[in-house]
Amino acid sequence: MPTELIDREAESTELGALLDLPGPTLALLFGRRRVGKTFLLNNVWPKAGTFYFVAAETTPEINRREILDEVERQTGRPIRHEDFGSWRTLFRLLLELNDPDPTVVILDEYQYLKGGEDDVDSQLLAALELHRNSPRSERPFVLALCGSIVREMSRLDSVNSPLHGRFKWAAHLHPFDYYDAAKMAGFSELRDRARAYGIFGGTPSYLAAVDGSRSLAANVCRTVLSPRGEVRRLVETAIEQEQGLRKTSGYRAALVAIGRGSTTRNEIAQRAGLTNDHGFVTMLGTLEDLGYVSSARNFAAASNQPYRYRIGDPALRFHYHFVTRFRAELETNAPEDVWEQYIEPQLPAYMGHVFEDMVRQGWLRHRSDAGLPMVAEWGRWEGSDRDGESVEVDVVARLTGGAMLTGAIKWNREPVSHRLHRDHLRDLERLARSGFRWAHEAREGESRLLYVAAGGFEDGFLERAEEDGFPVTAWTIEDLYPGQDE
């Protein structure tokens, strides 16, 4: 893991400021495993004034006793367990730690303290209320609740929770985007940074295995393809590491099906050998909550149109697209041979959708500095026009002002010609004639065009594209990595 925080600037600043507030303050941080929650919380506040405890998946009683033992170990204060027979008395003890100095208490994997019972939340609230009415109530004190069972932790601030409305700060921590993942991977060439995101994703513990002084291929073969590879082992057991999941074989089967190209719910269920019932819908929803799977309809599709599913986490996408497919070859051959013969030739096609994700992230990240408008809804469209001809539009977005943003994204090596622009306008015209209102809107008014080509454009591309009267943004891969000079 890194020795200093990468990204997380906003979270770090906001969390640090909580210790400047008078009185007890509640904070809530949740997210799937290995996204850096614990690292963030343990690098925000002064070590001397911070008490940290991580709960285990055992009974609430055992966790309660272990908290008391940890208080005794960290403070040197003798603790009689019989004096703290309830959660309310234990929370009052925590609220008095290090008095009168500013103090932080971090309860990691908080969901295990509850053991499925909300009474722990109620007793925490009662202890907080008693503390607020005490003479020591103005001492700065932060109680941070952290956990990796996303649905359960997010419910702590729901309307039906005793703690609803009590959190001064709450956040769902996600993996790094492509830009911050590049900082951690450390490759010098921009295309390698992009490919590294497509293979390792944005999970800090996966990126920590990358050695930027070695080639991308060497890193992938050593950590991702090798049966003993560190990242491969983490990805293969990712589902088992997510606490609270049952029948993990079904989750893995669904990921295999999606990774092999199944996109609709029925296709995924059939390929995975599962029943397409309410339990399967819940399973897919859980995978979405964890960020492992994403779903989307065509832009402006009717509500009765089916969702298309894809693996949302790049590291899992690469694993289930390539590693599971060539598992036998990887068991009996050198990873370098499998990479050169099977995977590297297919990588450009694989990177096409990854690059689309990067462009969406890049627009959100760099929009303000580039003077570009905000997007209200970002999507894409693929299907057939009224003549049955296939059409695919990489970018279909509604700007907050109501205008449309459409365009094309290419993971190319050679500069693209003006034909990219002509083909895009032709596709919009075909879809407009086929009755798609958004395509008609995209050809008029204040609509904008976005073209992104990793390998750049031929001379004069932008000038010729703007001759049709639309504001045009043309990005290369360099525009996605401002400030990260090669």
C-alpha positions in Angstrom: 0.0 0.0 0.0 1.1 3.6 -0.6 2.8 5.5 2.2 0.9 8.7 1.4 -2.6 9.5 0.3 -3.4 9.6 -3.4 -6.5 11.5 -4.4 -9.0 11.6 -1.5 -8.1 15.3 -1.1 -11.7 16.3 -0.5 -12.4 13.5 2.0 -9.2 14.1 3.9 -9.8 17.8 4.2 -13.4 17.4 5.3 -12.7 14.6 7.8 -9.7 16.5 9.3 -11.9 19.6 9.8 -14.4 17.6 12.0 -11.9 17.6 14.8 -12.1 21.4 14.9 -15.8 21.3 15.8 -16.9 21.5 19.5 -18.6 18.5 21.0 -19.1 14.9 19.7 -19.3 14.6 16.0 -20.4 11.5 14.1 -18.9 10.5 10.7 -19.8 7.6 8.4 -17.6 6.0 5.8 -18.4 2.9 3.8 -17.4 1.1 0.6 -16.4 -2.3 -0.6 -13.3 -3.9 0.6 -9.8 -2.8 -0.4 -10.8 0.7 -1.6 -8.7 2.3 1.1 -11.2 3.2 3.8 -9.0 2.2 6.7 -5.9 3.8 5.2 -7.8 7.1 4.7 -9.1 7.1 8.3 -5.8 6.3 9.8 -4.0 9.0 7.9 -6.3 12.0 8.6 -6.0 12.7 12.3 -3.1 12.8 14.7 -2.1 9.3 15.8 -1.6 10.3 19.4 -5.3 11.2 19.9 -6.8 8.4 17.8 -8.3 5.1 19.1 -8.8 2.5 16.4 -10.7 -0.8 16.6 -11.7 -3.2 13.8 -14.5 -5.5 14.7 -14.5 -9.2 13.7 -17.3 -11.3 12.2 -18.2 -12.9 15.5 -20.7 -12.2 18.2 -21.4 -8.7 19.5 -20.4 -9.8 23.0 -17.0 -10.9 21.9 -16.4 -7.7 20.0 -17.6 -5.7 23.0 -15.1 -7.5 25.2 -12.3 -7.0 22.7 -13.0 -3.2 22.5 -12.6 -3.1 26.3 -9.3 -5.0 26.1 -8.1 -2.6 23.4 -8.9 0.4 25.5 -6.9 -1.1 28.4 -4.0 -1.8 26.1 -3.9 1.6 24.4 -4.5 3.7 27.4 -3.0 1.6 30.3 -6.2 2.2 32.2 -7.4 -0.9 34.2 -10.8 -2.0 32.8 -13.2 -4.2 34.8 -15.5 -5.8 32.2 -18.3 -6.1 34.6 -18.4 -2.3 34.8 -19.3 -2.1 31.2 -22.0 -4.7 30.7 -24.0 -2.8 28.0 -23.2 -1.0 24.8 -24.4 2.2 26.3 -21.8 2.1 29.1 -19.1 1.1 26.6 -19.9 4.0 24.3 -19.8 6.3 27.2 -16.3 5.0 28.0 -15.2 5.7 24.5 -16.6 9.2 24.6 -14.5 9.9 27.6 -11.2 8.7 26.2 -8.3 11.1 26.4 -10.4 13.7 28.1 -9.9 16.7 28.0 -7.8 16.5 24.8 -9.4 16.4 21.3 -10.0 12.7 20.4 -10.9 10.5 17.5 -12.5 7.0 17.9 -12.6 4.8 14.7 -14.8 1.8 14.8 -14.0 -0.2 11.7 -16.3 -2.9 10.3 -19.0 -1.4 12.6 -21.7 -3.7 11.2 -20.2 -6.6 13.2 -20.8 -4.8 16.5 -24.5 -4.9 15.7 -24.8 -8.6 15.0 -28.0 -7.9 13.0 -29.5 -5.9 15.9 -30.3 -2.2 15.7 -30.2 -1.9 19.5 -26.5 -1.1 19.3 -27.3 2.0 17.2 -30.0 3.0 19.8 -27.5 2.7 22.7 -24.9 4.6 20.8 -27.5 7.4 20.3 -28.4 7.3 24.0 -24.7 7.6 25.0 -24.2 10.5 22.7 -27.2 12.4 24.1 -26.0 11.8 27.7 -22.5 13.1 26.7 -24.0 16.2 25.1 -25.6 17.1 28.4 -22.4 16.6 30.4 -19.9 19.3 31.4 -17.4 17.9 29.0 -19.7 18.1 26.0 -17.6 20.9 24.2 -14.5 18.9 23.9 -13.8 18.1 20.1 -14.5 14.5 19.6 -15.0 12.5 16.4 -16.6 9.1 16.3 -16.1 7.5 12.9 -18.1 4.5 11.9 -16.6 2.5 9.0 -17.7 -0.6 7.2 -17.6 -2.7 4.1 -21.1 -4.2 3.9 -22.3 -1.3 1.8 -26.1 -1.8 2.0 -26.0 -2.3 5.8 -23.7 0.6 6.5 -25.6 3.0 4.2 -28.8 2.2 6.1 -27.3 3.7 9.3 -28.3 7.2 7.9 -31.6 6.0 6.5 -35.0 7.3 7.7 -35.7 4.2 9.8 -32.3 4.2 11.6 -31.9 5.6 15.1 -28.8 7.5 13.9 -30.6 9.1 11.0 -29.7 12.8 10.7 -27.0 12.5 13.3 -24.0 12.2 11.0 -22.1 15.4 10.4 -20.2 13.8 7.5 -21.0 10.6 5.4 -19.5 9.2 2.2 -19.4 6.1 0.1 -15.7 5.6 -0.9 -15.2 4.3 -4.4 -12.1 3.0 -6.2 -9.8 5.6 -8.0 -10.8 6.9 -11.4 -8.4 6.4 -14.3 -6.5 9.6 -13.5 -5.6 8.8 -9.9 -5.0 5.2 -10.7 -2.3 6.4 -13.1 -0.5 8.2 -10.2 -0.3 5.0 -8.3 0.6 2.7 -11.2 3.5 5.0 -12.1 4.0 4.1 -15.8 5.7 6.7 -17.9 3.8 6.3 -21.2 0.2 7.5 -21.3 -1.1 4.5 -23.3 0.4 2.2 -20.6 -1.3 4.2 -17.9 -4.6 3.7 -19.7 -4.0 0.0 -20.3 -3.0 -0.4 -16.6 -6.4 1.1 -15.6 -8.1 -1.3 -18.0 -6.3 -4.3 -16.3 -5.8 -3.3 -12.7 -8.7 -0.9 -12.3 -8.8 1.7 -9.5 -8.6 -0.5 -6.4 -5.6 0.6 -4.3 -4.6 -2.8 -3.2 -4.4 -4.1 -6.8 -2.4 -1.1 -7.9 0.0 -1.4 -5.0 1.3 -4.6 -6.7 2.4 -2.7 -9.8 6.1 -2.0 -10.2 6.3 1.1 -12.4 10.0 0.5 -13.2 9.0 -2.7 -15.1 7.0 -3.0 -18.3 3.2 -3.2 -18.3 3.5 -6.7 -19.8 5.9 -7.9 -17.1 3.6 -6.6 -14.4 0.5 -8.2 -15.9 2.2 -11.6 -16.3 3.7 -11.5 -12.8 0.7 -10.3 -10.8 -2.5 -10.9 -12.9 -1.9 -13.9 -15.2 0.4 -16.1 -13.1 -1.6 -18.6 -11.0 0.5 -17.3 -8.1 0.0 -13.7 -9.0 -0.9 -11.4 -6.1 -3.6 -9.5 -8.0 -5.0 -12.6 -9.5 -5.4 -14.2 -6.1 -7.1 -11.0 -4.8 -9.5 -10.8 -7.7 -10.3 -14.5 -7.6 -11.3 -14.3 -4.0 -12.9 -10.8 -4.2 -16.5 -12.2 -3.8 -15.5 -14.3 -0.8 -13.8 -11.3 0.8 -17.1 -9.3 0.6 -18.6 -10.0 4.0 -22.3 -10.7 4.3 -22.6 -12.5 0.9 -24.1 -16.0 0.8 -23.8 -18.6 -2.0 -20.8 -16.9 -3.4 -20.5 -19.5 -6.2 -23.7 -17.9 -7.8 -22.1 -14.5 -7.7 -19.0 -15.8 -9.4 -21.0 -17.7 -12.0 -22.9 -14.5 -12.9 -19.6 -12.6 -13.3 -18.2 -15.3 -15.6 -21.3 -15.1 -17.7 -21.1 -11.3 -18.0 -17.4 -11.5 -18.7 -18.0 -13.9 -21.5 -20.4 -11.5 -23.2 -23.9 -12.1 -21.8 -25.6 -8.8 -21.3 -29.3 -9.3 -20.5 -30.6 -10.7 -17.3 -32.0 -13.8 -18.9 -28.8 -14.4 -20.9 -26.7 -14.1 -17.8 -29.0 -16.4 -15.8 -29.0 -19.1 -18.5 -25.2 -19.0 -19.1 -24.6 -19.1 -15.3 -27.0 -22.0 -14.8 -29.1 -19.9 -12.4 -32.8 -19.3 -12.1 -33.9 -15.9 -13.3 -36.0 -15.1 -10.2 -36.2 -12.5 -7.5 -33.1 -13.9 -5.8 -31.2 -13.5 -9.0 -32.3 -9.9 -9.3 -31.2 -9.3 -5.8 -27.8 -10.9 -6.6 -27.3 -8.6 -9.6 -28.3 -5.6 -7.4 -25.8 -6.5 -4.8 -23.0 -6.8 -7.4 -24.1 -3.3 -8.6 -24.0 -1.9 -5.1 -20.4 -3.2 -4.7 -19.4 -1.6 -8.1 -18.6 -5.0 -9.6 -21.4 -4.8 -12.2 -23.0 -1.9 -13.9 -26.3 -1.8 -15.9 -27.7 0.7 -18.4 -30.3 1.1 -21.1 -29.9 2.9 -24.3 -30.1 6.7 -23.9 -33.8 7.7 -23.6 -35.0 4.1 -23.8 -38.5 3.3 -22.6 -38.8 2.0 -19.0 -39.9 -1.4 -20.3 -36.6 -1.9 -22.3 -34.2 -4.4 -20.7 -31.0 -3.3 -19.0 -27.7 -4.4 -20.4 -25.2 -5.6 -17.8 -21.4 -5.4 -17.9 -18.7 -5.9 -15.4 -18.0 -2.4 -13.9 -14.7 -2.9 -12.2 -11.9 -3.1 -14.7 -9.8 -5.6 -12.8 -12.7 -8.0 -12.6 -13.6 -7.3 -16.2 -10.1 -8.2 -17.3 -10.1 -11.3 -15.1 -13.4 -12.7 -16.3 -12.8 -11.7 -19.9 -9.3 -13.1 -20.3 -7.9 -15.0 -17.3 -10.9 -17.3 -16.8 -11.0 -17.9 -20.5 -7.4 -18.9 -20.8 -7.1 -20.6 -17.4 -6.0 -23.9 -18.8 -3.3 -22.3 -20.9 -2.1 -20.3 -18.0 -1.8 -23.5 -15.9 0.4 -25.2 -18.4 2.3 -22.4 -20.2 4.4 -19.4 -19.2 2.2 -16.3 -18.6 4.4 -14.4 -21.1 3.5 -16.8 -23.9 -0.2 -16.6 -23.1 0.0 -12.8 -23.0 1.8 -12.6 -26.4 -0.2 -15.2 -28.2 -3.8 -14.7 -26.9 -4.3 -11.6 -24.8 -2.2 -8.8 -26.2 -3.6 -9.1 -29.8 -7.2 -8.8 -28.3 -6.3 -5.9 -26.0 -7.1 -3.1 -28.4 -10.7 -4.3 -28.8 -11.0 -4.8 -25.0 -9.7 -1.3 -24.4 -12.4 0.3 -26.6 -15.1 0.2 -23.8 -12.5 0.9 -21.1 -11.6 4.1 -23.0 -15.2 5.1 -23.2 -15.4 4.9 -19.4 -12.2 6.9 -19.1 -13.7 9.7 -21.3 -16.8 9.9 -19.2 -14.6 10.2 -16.1 -12.4 12.7 -17.8 -15.3 15.0 -18.8 -16.4 15.0 -15.1 -12.9 15.6 -13.8 -11.6 18.2 -16.3 -14.9 19.8 -17.4 -14.5 22.9 -15.3 -10.9 23.6 -16.2 -11.6 23.1 -19.9 -14.6 25.5 -19.8 -17.1 22.8 -20.8 -20.7 22.5 -19.8 -22.1 20.2 -17.1 -23.8 16.9 -18.0 -27.1 15.9 -16.6 -27.2 12.4 -18.1 -24.4 10.5 -19.8 -25.1 7.4 -21.9 -24.6 5.7 -25.2 -26.8 4.1 -27.9 -26.5 0.9 -29.9 -29.1 -0.9 -32.0 -30.6 -0.6 -35.5 -32.2 2.1 -37.5 -35.5 1.7 -39.3 -33.8 -0.1 -42.2 -32.3 -2.7 -39.8 -28.8 -1.3 -40.2 -26.6 -1.4 -37.1 -25.8 1.9 -35.4 -23.6 2.6 -32.4 -23.1 6.0 -30.8 -20.4 6.1 -28.2 -21.5 9.3 -26.5 -25.1 10.4 -26.0 -25.5 12.9 -23.2 -28.0 15.5 -22.1 -26.3 18.8 -20.9 -27.8 20.5 -17.9 -29.0 23.4 -20.1 -31.1 20.9 -22.1 -28.9 20.6 -25.3 -27.4 17.3 -26.5 -23.8 16.2 -26.5 -23.0 13.3 -28.9 -19.8 11.9 -30.3 -17.4 9.1 -31.0 -14.5 7.6 -29.0 -11.6 5.7 -30.6 -8.8 3.7 -29.0 -6.6 4.2 -32.1 -2.9 4.4 -32.8 -2.9 6.2 -36.2 -4.6 9.7 -36.4 -8.2 9.5 -37.4 -9.5 11.4 -40.5 -12.4 13.7 -41.0 -14.5 10.6 -41.9 -15.1 10.1 -38.2 -17.1 13.3 -38.1 -19.0 12.6 -41.4 -19.9 9.1 -40.2 -21.2 10.4 -36.9 -23.4 13.0 -38.5 -24.7 10.4 -40.9 -25.6 8.1 -38.0 -27.4 10.9 -36.2 -29.4 11.6 -39.4 -30.3 7.9 -39.8 -31.5 7.7 -36.2 -33.4 11.0 -36.4 -35.3 9.6 -39.5 -36.0 6.5 -37.5 -37.9 8.4 -35.0 -35.4 8.9 -32.2 -36.1 12.3 -30.8 -32.7 12.7 -29.1 -30.9 12.2 -32.4 -33.1 14.9 -34.0 -32.2 17.3 -31.1 -28.5 16.4 -31.5 -28.5 17.9 -35.0 -29.9 21.3 -34.1 -29.9 24.1 -31.6 -27.1 24.4 -29.0 -25.9 20.8 -29.4 -22.2 19.9 -29.1 -20.0 17.2 -30.5 -17.2 15.3 -28.7 -14.5 13.3 -30.4 -11.8 11.5 -28.5 -9.0 9.7 -30.4 -6.2 8.1 -28.3 -3.9 8.4 -31.3 -4.9 11.9 -32.3 -6.5 13.4 -35.4 -5.3 14.3 -38.9 -4.3 17.9 -39.5 -7.3 20.1 -39.9 -9.8 17.7 -38.3 -11.2 20.2 -35.8 -11.5 23.1 -38.3 -13.3 20.9 -40.9 -15.6 19.5 -38.2 -16.6 22.9 -37.0 -17.6 24.0 -40.5 -20.9 22.2 -39.9 -21.8 24.8 -37.2 -21.5 22.7 -34.0 -19.2 23.5 -31.1 -16.6 20.6 -31.3 -14.4 19.2 -28.5 -11.6 17.0 -29.9 -9.4 15.3 -27.3 -6.4 13.0 -27.6 -5.1 10.8 -24.8 -2.9 13.7 -23.6 -6.0 15.8 -22.9 -7.2 13.1 -20.5 -4.0 13.3 -18.4 -3.3 17.0 -17.9 -0.5 17.6 -15.4 0.8 14.1 -15.8 3.7 14.7 -18.1 5.4 11.7 -19.7 
